[in-house]
Structure formats: C-alpha cells, structure tokens
Amino acid sequence: MFCKNDKTKKYKGTEPSPKGLGHCAHTEKEGKKRRGKDGNYWIVKKVSNGSLRWVKVKQIKKELT
C-alpha cells in the first residue's frame, strides 16, 4: 500500500507506529505527534543519519503523594 502523505513510498500495515496507518515520517515535521496503530503516541525525530523516524513516546506516570 502507498503512504497517504507520500504516494511514492510504501508500507506493509503491520507497523505499530503511525506508518502502519499510512503516515510516513519523512514527510512530517520533526516533533509531530500521532497515535499509532498500537494505541501509543509516537513522535517524529531525526536519527543520526539525518532521516526522520517515528519514535514511541514514553509516558511517565506521576505518583500521587
């Protein structure tokens, strides 16, 4: 299947990130957040080679005191 935001790229649909829903990271702005196919939030970050990737957001639970 072709990505919704870039018709030249493909995805399988089994990815847990928003790419599994058809949203490729390389066309999004760095810092963009979306909910992934697994229900978790993902953010676009630049990796060491300069490309953009979906990275899962780790939620920190605050303890009530």
PDBQT receptor file of N, H, CA, C and O in Angstrom, charges set to zero:
ATOM      1  N   MET A   1       0.842  -1.176   0.000  1.00  0.00    +0.000 N 
ATOM      2  CA  MET A   1       0.000   0.000   0.000  1.00  0.00    +0.000 C 
ATOM      3  C   MET A   1       0.885   1.237   0.000  1.00  0.00    +0.000 C 
ATOM      4  O   MET A   1       1.995   1.222   0.533  1.00  0.00    +0.000 OA
ATOM      5  N   PHE A   2       0.392   2.284  -0.590  1.00  0.00    +0.000 N 
ATOM      6  H   PHE A   2      -0.509   2.296  -1.023  1.00  0.00    +0.000 HD
ATOM      7  CA  PHE A   2       1.145   3.532  -0.646  1.00  0.00    +0.000 C 
ATOM      8  C   PHE A   2       0.789   4.408   0.551  1.00  0.00    +0.000 C 
ATOM      9  O   PHE A   2      -0.351   4.411   1.015  1.00  0.00    +0.000 OA
ATOM     10  N   CYS A   3       1.787   5.155   1.049  1.00  0.00    +0.000 N 
ATOM     11  H   CYS A   3       2.713   5.153   0.672  1.00  0.00    +0.000 HD
ATOM     12  CA  CYS A   3       1.565   6.066   2.171  1.00  0.00    +0.000 C 
ATOM     13  C   CYS A   3       0.563   7.152   1.778  1.00  0.00    +0.000 C 
ATOM     14  O   CYS A   3       0.524   7.585   0.627  1.00  0.00    +0.000 OA
ATOM     15  N   LYS A   4      -0.239   7.584   2.740  1.00  0.00    +0.000 N 
ATOM     16  H   LYS A   4      -0.207   7.232   3.676  1.00  0.00    +0.000 HD
ATOM     17  CA  LYS A   4      -1.249   8.611   2.488  1.00  0.00    +0.000 C 
ATOM     18  C   LYS A   4      -0.616   9.961   2.181  1.00  0.00    +0.000 C 
ATOM     19  O   LYS A   4      -1.158  10.740   1.396  1.00  0.00    +0.000 OA
ATOM     20  N   ASN A   5       0.536  10.243   2.800  1.00  0.00    +0.000 N 
ATOM     21  H   ASN A   5       0.976   9.611   3.438  1.00  0.00    +0.000 HD
ATOM     22  CA  ASN A   5       1.165  11.541   2.622  1.00  0.00    +0.000 C 
ATOM     23  C   ASN A   5       2.348  11.517   1.657  1.00  0.00    +0.000 C 
ATOM     24  O   ASN A   5       3.016  12.536   1.486  1.00  0.00    +0.000 OA
ATOM     25  N   ASP A   6       2.620  10.378   1.026  1.00  0.00    +0.000 N 
ATOM     26  H   ASP A   6       2.077   9.550   1.165  1.00  0.00    +0.000 HD
ATOM     27  CA  ASP A   6       3.665  10.293   0.006  1.00  0.00    +0.000 C 
ATOM     28  C   ASP A   6       3.370   9.082  -0.878  1.00  0.00    +0.000 C 
ATOM     29  O   ASP A   6       3.621   7.944  -0.481  1.00  0.00    +0.000 OA
ATOM     30  N   LYS A   7       2.848   9.321  -2.048  1.00  0.00    +0.000 N 
ATOM     31  H   LYS A   7       2.644  10.246  -2.371  1.00  0.00    +0.000 HD
ATOM     32  CA  LYS A   7       2.411   8.242  -2.936  1.00  0.00    +0.000 C 
ATOM     33  C   LYS A   7       3.567   7.481  -3.578  1.00  0.00    +0.000 C 
ATOM     34  O   LYS A   7       3.333   6.512  -4.301  1.00  0.00    +0.000 OA
ATOM     35  N   THR A   8       4.814   7.900  -3.329  1.00  0.00    +0.000 N 
ATOM     36  H   THR A   8       5.004   8.687  -2.742  1.00  0.00    +0.000 HD
ATOM     37  CA  THR A   8       5.964   7.185  -3.888  1.00  0.00    +0.000 C 
ATOM     38  C   THR A   8       6.523   6.152  -2.912  1.00  0.00    +0.000 C 
ATOM     39  O   THR A   8       7.347   5.327  -3.308  1.00  0.00    +0.000 OA
ATOM     40  N   LYS A   9       6.096   6.174  -1.645  1.00  0.00    +0.000 N 
ATOM     41  H   LYS A   9       5.427   6.843  -1.323  1.00  0.00    +0.000 HD
ATOM     42  CA  LYS A   9       6.595   5.256  -0.613  1.00  0.00    +0.000 C 
ATOM     43  C   LYS A   9       5.521   4.253  -0.239  1.00  0.00    +0.000 C 
ATOM     44  O   LYS A   9       4.328   4.538  -0.345  1.00  0.00    +0.000 OA
ATOM     45  N   LYS A  10       5.949   3.075   0.200  1.00  0.00    +0.000 N 
ATOM     46  H   LYS A  10       6.918   2.843   0.287  1.00  0.00    +0.000 HD
ATOM     47  CA  LYS A  10       5.021   2.011   0.559  1.00  0.00    +0.000 C 
ATOM     48  C   LYS A  10       5.162   1.638   2.031  1.00  0.00    +0.000 C 
ATOM     49  O   LYS A  10       6.181   1.910   2.666  1.00  0.00    +0.000 OA
ATOM     50  N   TYR A  11       4.108   1.005   2.559  1.00  0.00    +0.000 N 
ATOM     51  H   TYR A  11       3.280   0.784   2.043  1.00  0.00    +0.000 HD
ATOM     52  CA  TYR A  11       4.139   0.467   3.912  1.00  0.00    +0.000 C 
ATOM     53  C   TYR A  11       3.373  -0.852   3.917  1.00  0.00    +0.000 C 
ATOM     54  O   TYR A  11       2.550  -1.100   3.036  1.00  0.00    +0.000 OA
ATOM     55  N   LYS A  12       3.646  -1.699   4.916  1.00  0.00    +0.000 N 
ATOM     56  H   LYS A  12       4.315  -1.497   5.632  1.00  0.00    +0.000 HD
ATOM     57  CA  LYS A  12       3.010  -3.014   4.988  1.00  0.00    +0.000 C 
ATOM     58  C   LYS A  12       1.667  -2.972   5.702  1.00  0.00    +0.000 C 
ATOM     59  O   LYS A  12       0.741  -3.694   5.334  1.00  0.00    +0.000 OA
ATOM     60  N   GLY A  13       1.561  -2.124   6.728  1.00  0.00    +0.000 N 
ATOM     61  H   GLY A  13       2.313  -1.538   7.027  1.00  0.00    +0.000 HD
ATOM     62  CA  GLY A  13       0.348  -2.077   7.534  1.00  0.00    +0.000 C 
ATOM     63  C   GLY A  13       0.484  -2.832   8.832  1.00  0.00    +0.000 C 
ATOM     64  O   GLY A  13      -0.414  -2.782   9.673  1.00  0.00    +0.000 OA
ATOM     65  N   THR A  14       1.592  -3.533   9.015  1.00  0.00    +0.000 N 
ATOM     66  H   THR A  14       2.321  -3.574   8.332  1.00  0.00    +0.000 HD
ATOM     67  CA  THR A  14       1.825  -4.269  10.257  1.00  0.00    +0.000 C 
ATOM     68  C   THR A  14       2.660  -3.470  11.253  1.00  0.00    +0.000 C 
ATOM     69  O   THR A  14       2.893  -3.931  12.371  1.00  0.00    +0.000 OA
ATOM     70  N   GLU A  15       3.111  -2.288  10.864  1.00  0.00    +0.000 N 
ATOM     71  H   GLU A  15       2.922  -1.914   9.955  1.00  0.00    +0.000 HD
ATOM     72  CA  GLU A  15       3.945  -1.464  11.739  1.00  0.00    +0.000 C 
ATOM     73  C   GLU A  15       3.092  -0.927  12.897  1.00  0.00    +0.000 C 
ATOM     74  O   GLU A  15       1.952  -0.520  12.674  1.00  0.00    +0.000 OA
ATOM     75  N   PRO A  16       3.623  -0.918  14.135  1.00  0.00    +0.000 N 
ATOM     76  CA  PRO A  16       2.858  -0.407  15.271  1.00  0.00    +0.000 C 
ATOM     77  C   PRO A  16       2.778   1.122  15.278  1.00  0.00    +0.000 C 
ATOM     78  O   PRO A  16       1.878   1.695  15.893  1.00  0.00    +0.000 OA
ATOM     79  N   SER A  17       3.703   1.770  14.606  1.00  0.00    +0.000 N 
ATOM     80  H   SER A  17       4.434   1.304  14.106  1.00  0.00    +0.000 HD
ATOM     81  CA  SER A  17       3.752   3.231  14.565  1.00  0.00    +0.000 C 
ATOM     82  C   SER A  17       2.666   3.772  13.630  1.00  0.00    +0.000 C 
ATOM     83  O   SER A  17       1.953   2.989  13.003  1.00  0.00    +0.000 OA
ATOM     84  N   PRO A  18       2.529   5.097  13.527  1.00  0.00    +0.000 N 
ATOM     85  CA  PRO A  18       1.565   5.670  12.589  1.00  0.00    +0.000 C 
ATOM     86  C   PRO A  18       1.824   5.279  11.134  1.00  0.00    +0.000 C 
ATOM     87  O   PRO A  18       0.945   5.439  10.287  1.00  0.00    +0.000 OA
ATOM     88  N   LYS A  19       3.018   4.768  10.838  1.00  0.00    +0.000 N 
ATOM     89  H   LYS A  19       3.731   4.638  11.527  1.00  0.00    +0.000 HD
ATOM     90  CA  LYS A  19       3.271   4.284   9.487  1.00  0.00    +0.000 C 
ATOM     91  C   LYS A  19       2.333   3.128   9.153  1.00  0.00    +0.000 C 
ATOM     92  O   LYS A  19       1.958   2.950   7.994  1.00  0.00    +0.000 OA
ATOM     93  N   GLY A  20       1.954   2.350  10.147  1.00  0.00    +0.000 N 
ATOM     94  H   GLY A  20       2.258   2.494  11.089  1.00  0.00    +0.000 HD
ATOM     95  CA  GLY A  20       1.001   1.261   9.938  1.00  0.00    +0.000 C 
ATOM     96  C   GLY A  20      -0.370   1.751   9.527  1.00  0.00    +0.000 C 
ATOM     97  O   GLY A  20      -1.173   0.993   8.983  1.00  0.00    +0.000 OA
ATOM     98  N   LEU A  21      -0.640   3.033   9.790  1.00  0.00    +0.000 N 
ATOM     99  H   LEU A  21       0.012   3.650  10.231  1.00  0.00    +0.000 HD
ATOM    100  CA  LEU A  21      -1.895   3.659   9.376  1.00  0.00    +0.000 C 
ATOM    101  C   LEU A  21      -1.722   4.464   8.089  1.00  0.00    +0.000 C 
ATOM    102  O   LEU A  21      -2.673   5.070   7.596  1.00  0.00    +0.000 OA
ATOM    103  N   GLY A  22      -0.490   4.465   7.545  1.00  0.00    +0.000 N 
ATOM    104  H   GLY A  22       0.282   3.973   7.946  1.00  0.00    +0.000 HD
ATOM    105  CA  GLY A  22      -0.236   5.130   6.274  1.00  0.00    +0.000 C 
ATOM    106  C   GLY A  22       0.423   6.487   6.361  1.00  0.00    +0.000 C 
ATOM    107  O   GLY A  22       0.454   7.210   5.365  1.00  0.00    +0.000 OA
ATOM    108  N   HIS A  23       0.950   6.862   7.514  1.00  0.00    +0.000 N 
ATOM    109  H   HIS A  23       0.924   6.275   8.323  1.00  0.00    +0.000 HD
ATOM    110  CA  HIS A  23       1.591   8.169   7.694  1.00  0.00    +0.000 C 
ATOM    111  C   HIS A  23       3.107   8.002   7.769  1.00  0.00    +0.000 C 
ATOM    112  O   HIS A  23       3.627   7.604   8.812  1.00  0.00    +0.000 OA
ATOM    113  N   CYS A  24       3.813   8.292   6.704  1.00  0.00    +0.000 N 
ATOM    114  H   CYS A  24       3.390   8.615   5.857  1.00  0.00    +0.000 HD
ATOM    115  CA  CYS A  24       5.266   8.186   6.663  1.00  0.00    +0.000 C 
ATOM    116  C   CYS A  24       5.895   9.350   7.419  1.00  0.00    +0.000 C 
ATOM    117  O   CYS A  24       5.416  10.481   7.335  1.00  0.00    +0.000 OA
ATOM    118  N   ALA A  25       6.959   9.076   8.152  1.00  0.00    +0.000 N 
ATOM    119  H   ALA A  25       7.349   8.158   8.221  1.00  0.00    +0.000 HD
ATOM    120  CA  ALA A  25       7.603  10.095   8.987  1.00  0.00    +0.000 C 
ATOM    121  C   ALA A  25       8.375  11.118   8.168  1.00  0.00    +0.000 C 
ATOM    122  O   ALA A  25       8.453  12.281   8.564  1.00  0.00    +0.000 OA
ATOM    123  N   HIS A  26       8.947  10.718   7.039  1.00  0.00    +0.000 N 
ATOM    124  H   HIS A  26       8.884   9.773   6.717  1.00  0.00    +0.000 HD
ATOM    125  CA  HIS A  26       9.827  11.619   6.298  1.00  0.00    +0.000 C 
ATOM    126  C   HIS A  26       9.103  12.818   5.684  1.00  0.00    +0.000 C 
ATOM    127  O   HIS A  26       9.759  13.777   5.277  1.00  0.00    +0.000 OA
ATOM    128  N   THR A  27       7.777  12.793   5.605  1.00  0.00    +0.000 N 
ATOM    129  H   THR A  27       7.244  12.014   5.936  1.00  0.00    +0.000 HD
ATOM    130  CA  THR A  27       7.047  13.949   5.083  1.00  0.00    +0.000 C 
ATOM    131  C   THR A  27       6.477  14.830   6.191  1.00  0.00    +0.000 C 
ATOM    132  O   THR A  27       5.949  15.908   5.918  1.00  0.00    +0.000 OA
ATOM    133  N   GLU A  28       6.582  14.374   7.441  1.00  0.00    +0.000 N 
ATOM    134  H   GLU A  28       7.011  13.499   7.662  1.00  0.00    +0.000 HD
ATOM    135  CA  GLU A  28       6.090  15.140   8.591  1.00  0.00    +0.000 C 
ATOM    136  C   GLU A  28       7.195  16.045   9.120  1.00  0.00    +0.000 C 
ATOM    137  O   GLU A  28       8.374  15.814   8.852  1.00  0.00    +0.000 OA
ATOM    138  N   LYS A  29       6.814  17.075   9.870  1.00  0.00    +0.000 N 
ATOM    139  H   LYS A  29       5.856  17.263  10.087  1.00  0.00    +0.000 HD
ATOM    140  CA  LYS A  29       7.794  17.943  10.507  1.00  0.00    +0.000 C 
ATOM    141  C   LYS A  29       8.314  17.260  11.762  1.00  0.00    +0.000 C 
ATOM    142  O   LYS A  29       7.594  16.517  12.428  1.00  0.00    +0.000 OA
ATOM    143  N   GLU A  30       9.575  17.526  12.072  1.00  0.00    +0.000 N 
ATOM    144  H   GLU A  30      10.160  18.131  11.531  1.00  0.00    +0.000 HD
ATOM    145  CA  GLU A  30      10.171  16.974  13.288  1.00  0.00    +0.000 C 
ATOM    146  C   GLU A  30       9.390  17.481  14.497  1.00  0.00    +0.000 C 
ATOM    147  O   GLU A  30       9.112  18.676  14.602  1.00  0.00    +0.000 OA
ATOM    148  N   GLY A  31       9.038  16.578  15.407  1.00  0.00    +0.000 N 
ATOM    149  H   GLY A  31       9.264  15.607  15.322  1.00  0.00    +0.000 HD
ATOM    150  CA  GLY A  31       8.266  16.934  16.592  1.00  0.00    +0.000 C 
ATOM    151  C   GLY A  31       6.772  16.654  16.460  1.00  0.00    +0.000 C 
ATOM    152  O   GLY A  31       6.035  16.803  17.434  1.00  0.00    +0.000 OA
ATOM    153  N   LYS A  32       6.313  16.254  15.284  1.00  0.00    +0.000 N 
ATOM    154  H   LYS A  32       6.912  16.133  14.492  1.00  0.00    +0.000 HD
ATOM    155  CA  LYS A  32       4.903  15.936  15.057  1.00  0.00    +0.000 C 
ATOM    156  C   LYS A  32       4.526  14.687  15.844  1.00  0.00    +0.000 C 
ATOM    157  O   LYS A  32       5.248  13.691  15.807  1.00  0.00    +0.000 OA
ATOM    158  N   LYS A  33       3.387  14.734  16.564  1.00  0.00    +0.000 N 
ATOM    159  H   LYS A  33       2.801  15.544  16.594  1.00  0.00    +0.000 HD
ATOM    160  CA  LYS A  33       2.924  13.590  17.353  1.00  0.00    +0.000 C 
ATOM    161  C   LYS A  33       1.663  13.022  16.717  1.00  0.00    +0.000 C 
ATOM    162  O   LYS A  33       0.802  13.762  16.241  1.00  0.00    +0.000 OA
ATOM    163  N   ARG A  34       1.571  11.703  16.720  1.00  0.00    +0.000 N 
ATOM    164  H   ARG A  34       2.270  11.102  17.107  1.00  0.00    +0.000 HD
ATOM    165  CA  ARG A  34       0.382  10.999  16.245  1.00  0.00    +0.000 C 
ATOM    166  C   ARG A  34       0.208   9.736  17.070  1.00  0.00    +0.000 C 
ATOM    167  O   ARG A  34       1.156   9.222  17.664  1.00  0.00    +0.000 OA
ATOM    168  N   ARG A  35      -1.018   9.251  17.093  1.00  0.00    +0.000 N 
ATOM    169  H   ARG A  35      -1.788   9.668  16.611  1.00  0.00    +0.000 HD
ATOM    170  CA  ARG A  35      -1.291   7.970  17.739  1.00  0.00    +0.000 C 
ATOM    171  C   ARG A  35      -1.056   6.869  16.725  1.00  0.00    +0.000 C 
ATOM    172  O   ARG A  35      -1.497   6.960  15.580  1.00  0.00    +0.000 OA
ATOM    173  N   GLY A  36      -0.358   5.827  17.153  1.00  0.00    +0.000 N 
ATOM    174  H   GLY A  36       0.001   5.753  18.084  1.00  0.00    +0.000 HD
ATOM    175  CA  GLY A  36      -0.013   4.727  16.260  1.00  0.00    +0.000 C 
ATOM    176  C   GLY A  36      -1.076   3.652  16.214  1.00  0.00    +0.000 C 
ATOM    177  O   GLY A  36      -2.095   3.730  16.901  1.00  0.00    +0.000 OA
ATOM    178  N   LYS A  37      -0.829   2.672  15.415  1.00  0.00    +0.000 N 
ATOM    179  H   LYS A  37      -0.001   2.609  14.857  1.00  0.00    +0.000 HD
ATOM    180  CA  LYS A  37      -1.743   1.562  15.258  1.00  0.00    +0.000 C 
ATOM    181  C   LYS A  37      -1.859   0.749  16.546  1.00  0.00    +0.000 C 
ATOM    182  O   LYS A  37      -2.869   0.083  16.773  1.00  0.00    +0.000 OA
ATOM    183  N   ASP A  38      -0.822   0.804  17.392  1.00  0.00    +0.000 N 
ATOM    184  H   ASP A  38      -0.001   1.345  17.208  1.00  0.00    +0.000 HD
ATOM    185  CA  ASP A  38      -0.837   0.085  18.665  1.00  0.00    +0.000 C 
ATOM    186  C   ASP A  38      -1.514   0.870  19.784  1.00  0.00    +0.000 C 
ATOM    187  O   ASP A  38      -1.620   0.363  20.901  1.00  0.00    +0.000 OA
ATOM    188  N   GLY A  39      -1.975   2.092  19.519  1.00  0.00    +0.000 N 
ATOM    189  H   GLY A  39      -1.889   2.504  18.612  1.00  0.00    +0.000 HD
ATOM    190  CA  GLY A  39      -2.659   2.904  20.517  1.00  0.00    +0.000 C 
ATOM    191  C   GLY A  39      -1.748   3.836  21.286  1.00  0.00    +0.000 C 
ATOM    192  O   GLY A  39      -2.234   4.694  22.023  1.00  0.00    +0.000 OA
ATOM    193  N   ASN A  40      -0.424   3.693  21.135  1.00  0.00    +0.000 N 
ATOM    194  H   ASN A  40      -0.030   2.996  20.537  1.00  0.00    +0.000 HD
ATOM    195  CA  ASN A  40       0.531   4.568  21.817  1.00  0.00    +0.000 C 
ATOM    196  C   ASN A  40       0.804   5.807  20.976  1.00  0.00    +0.000 C 
ATOM    197  O   ASN A  40       0.542   5.829  19.774  1.00  0.00    +0.000 OA
ATOM    198  N   TYR A  41       1.340   6.845  21.632  1.00  0.00    +0.000 N 
ATOM    199  H   TYR A  41       1.553   6.828  22.609  1.00  0.00    +0.000 HD
ATOM    200  CA  TYR A  41       1.716   8.049  20.912  1.00  0.00    +0.000 C 
ATOM    201  C   TYR A  41       3.135   7.909  20.375  1.00  0.00    +0.000 C 
ATOM    202  O   TYR A  41       3.998   7.320  21.025  1.00  0.00    +0.000 OA
ATOM    203  N   TRP A  42       3.365   8.446  19.204  1.00  0.00    +0.000 N 
ATOM    204  H   TRP A  42       2.663   8.925  18.676  1.00  0.00    +0.000 HD
ATOM    205  CA  TRP A  42       4.658   8.410  18.527  1.00  0.00    +0.000 C 
ATOM    206  C   TRP A  42       4.997   9.830  18.095  1.00  0.00    +0.000 C 
ATOM    207  O   TRP A  42       4.108  10.628  17.800  1.00  0.00    +0.000 OA
ATOM    208  N   ILE A  43       6.303  10.140  18.059  1.00  0.00    +0.000 N 
ATOM    209  H   ILE A  43       7.025   9.491  18.298  1.00  0.00    +0.000 HD
ATOM    210  CA  ILE A  43       6.781  11.468  17.666  1.00  0.00    +0.000 C 
ATOM    211  C   ILE A  43       7.834  11.297  16.573  1.00  0.00    +0.000 C 
ATOM    212  O   ILE A  43       8.577  10.315  16.559  1.00  0.00    +0.000 OA
ATOM    213  N   VAL A  44       7.887  12.258  15.666  1.00  0.00    +0.000 N 
ATOM    214  H   VAL A  44       7.284  13.055  15.678  1.00  0.00    +0.000 HD
ATOM    215  CA  VAL A  44       8.885  12.230  14.597  1.00  0.00    +0.000 C 
ATOM    216  C   VAL A  44      10.175  12.831  15.127  1.00  0.00    +0.000 C 
ATOM    217  O   VAL A  44      10.195  13.966  15.603  1.00  0.00    +0.000 OA
ATOM    218  N   LYS A  45      11.257  12.059  15.039  1.00  0.00    +0.000 N 
ATOM    219  H   LYS A  45      11.241  11.137  14.652  1.00  0.00    +0.000 HD
ATOM    220  CA  LYS A  45      12.578  12.529  15.472  1.00  0.00    +0.000 C 
ATOM    221  C   LYS A  45      13.592  12.273  14.379  1.00  0.00    +0.000 C 
ATOM    222  O   LYS A  45      13.462  11.339  13.588  1.00  0.00    +0.000 OA
ATOM    223  N   LYS A  46      14.606  13.126  14.351  1.00  0.00    +0.000 N 
ATOM    224  H   LYS A  46      14.712  13.885  14.993  1.00  0.00    +0.000 HD
ATOM    225  CA  LYS A  46      15.705  12.962  13.398  1.00  0.00    +0.000 C 
ATOM    226  C   LYS A  46      16.721  12.000  13.986  1.00  0.00    +0.000 C 
ATOM    227  O   LYS A  46      17.162  12.187  15.121  1.00  0.00    +0.000 OA
ATOM    228  N   VAL A  47      17.103  10.970  13.233  1.00  0.00    +0.000 N 
ATOM    229  H   VAL A  47      16.745  10.818  12.312  1.00  0.00    +0.000 HD
ATOM    230  CA  VAL A  47      18.087   9.989  13.693  1.00  0.00    +0.000 C 
ATOM    231  C   VAL A  47      19.470  10.399  13.216  1.00  0.00    +0.000 C 
ATOM    232  O   VAL A  47      19.620  11.395  12.508  1.00  0.00    +0.000 OA
ATOM    233  N   SER A  48      20.484   9.629  13.605  1.00  0.00    +0.000 N 
ATOM    234  H   SER A  48      20.362   8.820  14.180  1.00  0.00    +0.000 HD
ATOM    235  CA  SER A  48      21.876  10.012  13.371  1.00  0.00    +0.000 C 
ATOM    236  C   SER A  48      22.236  10.216  11.900  1.00  0.00    +0.000 C 
ATOM    237  O   SER A  48      23.110  11.027  11.595  1.00  0.00    +0.000 OA
ATOM    238  N   ASN A  49      21.587   9.506  10.986  1.00  0.00    +0.000 N 
ATOM    239  H   ASN A  49      20.876   8.847  11.234  1.00  0.00    +0.000 HD
ATOM    240  CA  ASN A  49      21.920   9.691   9.569  1.00  0.00    +0.000 C 
ATOM    241  C   ASN A  49      21.137  10.839   8.929  1.00  0.00    +0.000 C 
ATOM    242  O   ASN A  49      21.273  11.084   7.730  1.00  0.00    +0.000 OA
ATOM    243  N   GLY A  50      20.322  11.542   9.713  1.00  0.00    +0.000 N 
ATOM    244  H   GLY A  50      20.211  11.343  10.687  1.00  0.00    +0.000 HD
ATOM    245  CA  GLY A  50      19.606  12.712   9.220  1.00  0.00    +0.000 C 
ATOM    246  C   GLY A  50      18.192  12.443   8.746  1.00  0.00    +0.000 C 
ATOM    247  O   GLY A  50      17.467  13.383   8.420  1.00  0.00    +0.000 OA
ATOM    248  N   SER A  51      17.778  11.180   8.699  1.00  0.00    +0.000 N 
ATOM    249  H   SER A  51      18.366  10.416   8.964  1.00  0.00    +0.000 HD
ATOM    250  CA  SER A  51      16.417  10.884   8.256  1.00  0.00    +0.000 C 
ATOM    251  C   SER A  51      15.453  10.976   9.440  1.00  0.00    +0.000 C 
ATOM    252  O   SER A  51      15.872  10.956  10.597  1.00  0.00    +0.000 OA
ATOM    253  N   LEU A  52      14.171  11.077   9.137  1.00  0.00    +0.000 N 
ATOM    254  H   LEU A  52      13.830  11.093   8.197  1.00  0.00    +0.000 HD
ATOM    255  CA  LEU A  52      13.144  11.187  10.164  1.00  0.00    +0.000 C 
ATOM    256  C   LEU A  52      12.501   9.829  10.399  1.00  0.00    +0.000 C 
ATOM    257  O   LEU A  52      12.225   9.090   9.454  1.00  0.00    +0.000 OA
ATOM    258  N   ARG A  53      12.263   9.506  11.666  1.00  0.00    +0.000 N 
ATOM    259  H   ARG A  53      12.487  10.106  12.434  1.00  0.00    +0.000 HD
ATOM    260  CA  ARG A  53      11.674   8.229  12.044  1.00  0.00    +0.000 C 
ATOM    261  C   ARG A  53      10.614   8.449  13.117  1.00  0.00    +0.000 C 
ATOM    262  O   ARG A  53      10.669   9.427  13.863  1.00  0.00    +0.000 OA
ATOM    263  N   TRP A  54       9.645   7.530  13.190  1.00  0.00    +0.000 N 
ATOM    264  H   TRP A  54       9.601   6.736  12.584  1.00  0.00    +0.000 HD
ATOM    265  CA  TRP A  54       8.675   7.525  14.273  1.00  0.00    +0.000 C 
ATOM    266  C   TRP A  54       9.325   6.884  15.491  1.00  0.00    +0.000 C 
ATOM    267  O   TRP A  54       9.877   5.788  15.390  1.00  0.00    +0.000 OA
ATOM    268  N   VAL A  55       9.267   7.554  16.650  1.00  0.00    +0.000 N 
ATOM    269  H   VAL A  55       8.818   8.444  16.732  1.00  0.00    +0.000 HD
ATOM    270  CA  VAL A  55       9.823   7.055  17.904  1.00  0.00    +0.000 C 
ATOM    271  C   VAL A  55       8.704   7.086  18.939  1.00  0.00    +0.000 C 
ATOM    272  O   VAL A  55       8.005   8.089  19.083  1.00  0.00    +0.000 OA
ATOM    273  N   LYS A  56       8.541   5.967  19.664  1.00  0.00    +0.000 N 
ATOM    274  H   LYS A  56       9.109   5.152  19.547  1.00  0.00    +0.000 HD
ATOM    275  CA  LYS A  56       7.467   5.879  20.647  1.00  0.00    +0.000 C 
ATOM    276  C   LYS A  56       7.723   6.837  21.800  1.00  0.00    +0.000 C 
ATOM    277  O   LYS A  56       8.848   6.954  22.286  1.00  0.00    +0.000 OA
ATOM    278  N   VAL A  57       6.668   7.523  22.234  1.00  0.00    +0.000 N 
ATOM    279  H   VAL A  57       5.754   7.428  21.839  1.00  0.00    +0.000 HD
ATOM    280  CA  VAL A  57       6.751   8.440  23.376  1.00  0.00    +0.000 C 
ATOM    281  C   VAL A  57       6.582   7.631  24.646  1.00  0.00    +0.000 C 
ATOM    282  O   VAL A  57       5.589   6.924  24.817  1.00  0.00    +0.000 OA
ATOM    283  N   LYS A  58       7.555   7.738  25.533  1.00  0.00    +0.000 N 
ATOM    284  H   LYS A  58       8.361   8.312  25.394  1.00  0.00    +0.000 HD
ATOM    285  CA  LYS A  58       7.462   7.053  26.817  1.00  0.00    +0.000 C 
ATOM    286  C   LYS A  58       6.732   7.960  27.794  1.00  0.00    +0.000 C 
ATOM    287  O   LYS A  58       7.174   9.071  28.087  1.00  0.00    +0.000 OA
ATOM    288  N   GLN A  59       5.618   7.469  28.287  1.00  0.00    +0.000 N 
ATOM    289  H   GLN A  59       5.259   6.567  28.049  1.00  0.00    +0.000 HD
ATOM    290  CA  GLN A  59       4.821   8.263  29.235  1.00  0.00    +0.000 C 
ATOM    291  C   GLN A  59       5.265   7.942  30.643  1.00  0.00    +0.000 C 
ATOM    292  O   GLN A  59       5.364   6.778  31.031  1.00  0.00    +0.000 OA
ATOM    293  N   ILE A  60       5.529   8.989  31.404  1.00  0.00    +0.000 N 
ATOM    294  H   ILE A  60       5.449   9.935  31.089  1.00  0.00    +0.000 HD
ATOM    295  CA  ILE A  60       5.954   8.834  32.790  1.00  0.00    +0.000 C 
ATOM    296  C   ILE A  60       4.727   9.047  33.675  1.00  0.00    +0.000 C 
ATOM    297  O   ILE A  60       4.085  10.096  33.624  1.00  0.00    +0.000 OA
ATOM    298  N   LYS A  61       4.416   8.045  34.478  1.00  0.00    +0.000 N 
ATOM    299  H   LYS A  61       4.937   7.193  34.519  1.00  0.00    +0.000 HD
ATOM    300  CA  LYS A  61       3.277   8.161  35.383  1.00  0.00    +0.000 C 
ATOM    301  C   LYS A  61       3.733   8.886  36.638  1.00  0.00    +0.000 C 
ATOM    302  O   LYS A  61       4.735   8.516  37.251  1.00  0.00    +0.000 OA
ATOM    303  N   LYS A  62       2.996   9.915  37.015  1.00  0.00    +0.000 N 
ATOM    304  H   LYS A  62       2.183  10.216  36.517  1.00  0.00    +0.000 HD
ATOM    305  CA  LYS A  62       3.313  10.663  38.232  1.00  0.00    +0.000 C 
ATOM    306  C   LYS A  62       2.592  10.014  39.407  1.00  0.00    +0.000 C 
ATOM    307  O   LYS A  62       1.390   9.755  39.354  1.00  0.00    +0.000 OA
ATOM    308  N   GLU A  63       3.340   9.763  40.449  1.00  0.00    +0.000 N 
ATOM    309  H   GLU A  63       4.317   9.973  40.492  1.00  0.00    +0.000 HD
ATOM    310  CA  GLU A  63       2.760   9.169  41.646  1.00  0.00    +0.000 C 
ATOM    311  C   GLU A  63       2.068  10.248  42.464  1.00  0.00    +0.000 C 
ATOM    312  O   GLU A  63       2.569  11.365  42.597  1.00  0.00    +0.000 OA
ATOM    313  N   LEU A  64       0.930   9.904  43.000  1.00  0.00    +0.000 N 
ATOM    314  H   LEU A  64       0.523   8.997  42.892  1.00  0.00    +0.000 HD
ATOM    315  CA  LEU A  64       0.217  10.827  43.872  1.00  0.00    +0.000 C 
ATOM    316  C   LEU A  64       0.805  10.732  45.269  1.00  0.00    +0.000 C 
ATOM    317  O   LEU A  64       0.978   9.635  45.802  1.00  0.00    +0.000 OA
ATOM    318  N   THR A  65       1.111  11.874  45.861  1.00  0.00    +0.000 N 
ATOM    319  H   THR A  65       0.970  12.765  45.428  1.00  0.00    +0.000 HD
ATOM    320  CA  THR A  65       1.691  11.864  47.206  1.00  0.00    +0.000 C 
ATOM    321  C   THR A  65       0.735  12.465  48.206  1.00  0.00    +0.000 C 
ATOM    322  O   THR A  65       1.051  12.541  49.393  1.00  0.00    +0.000 OA
TER     323      THR A  65
